Amino acid sequence: MKPDWDKLMAEYADSSSVVIGDVDCTSDGGKDVCNDAGVKGYPTIKYFTAETGEEGESYQGARSFEALK
């Protein structure tokens, strides 16, 4: 999944309305981010919109580049 995720980040790198990122939940800097977002297992994909609130929603769809895009 990581290669497709990296490709997705590159695809939207210049977008003014979409941000694709990743967090290492095992790192000191990432633990708080993942706890705040309610991440319980890895890998977890979450999306955030005005409607989802700060905790976001878990993405349950396919994980290929084409599906994620």
C-alpha positions in Angstrom: 0.0 0.0 0.0 2.9 2.4 0.7 3.9 2.9 -3.0 0.3 3.7 -3.9 0.0 6.1 -1.0 3.2 7.9 -2.0 1.9 8.2 -5.5 -1.4 9.6 -4.2 0.6 12.2 -2.1 2.5 13.2 -5.3 -0.7 13.4 -7.3 -2.2 16.0 -4.9 1.0 17.8 -3.9 0.0 21.0 -5.6 -3.7 20.9 -4.6 -5.0 23.9 -2.7 -8.0 21.9 -1.2 -6.6 18.3 -0.6 -3.9 17.3 1.7 -2.6 13.7 1.7 -0.2 12.8 4.5 1.0 10.0 6.6 2.0 9.7 10.3 4.2 7.1 12.0 2.1 6.3 15.0 5.0 4.6 16.7 7.2 7.7 16.7 7.3 10.2 19.6 5.9 12.9 17.3 3.2 10.7 15.8 1.8 9.1 18.9 -0.2 12.2 20.0 -1.5 12.8 16.4 -2.7 9.2 16.2 -4.3 9.2 19.7 -6.1 12.4 18.9 -7.4 10.9 15.7 -8.6 7.7 17.4 -6.2 5.4 15.5 -6.3 1.9 17.0 -4.6 -0.3 14.3 -2.2 0.1 11.5 -2.4 0.9 8.7 -5.4 3.1 9.2 -6.7 5.5 6.6 -8.8 8.4 7.9 -10.3 11.4 6.0 -11.2 14.7 7.4 -13.9 17.1 6.2 -16.0 19.8 7.7 -18.6 17.1 8.4 -16.4 14.6 10.0 -15.1 16.8 12.8 -11.5 16.7 14.2 -11.5 12.9 14.7 -12.3 12.3 11.1 -13.8 9.1 9.6 -12.2 5.8 8.9 -11.8 4.9 5.2 -13.0 1.4 4.5 -12.7 1.2 0.7 -10.1 -0.3 -1.6 -6.5 0.7 -1.1 -5.1 0.9 -4.6 -4.0 4.2 -6.1 -7.0 4.2 -8.5 -9.5 3.6 -5.7 -8.0 6.1 -3.3 -7.8 8.8 -6.0 
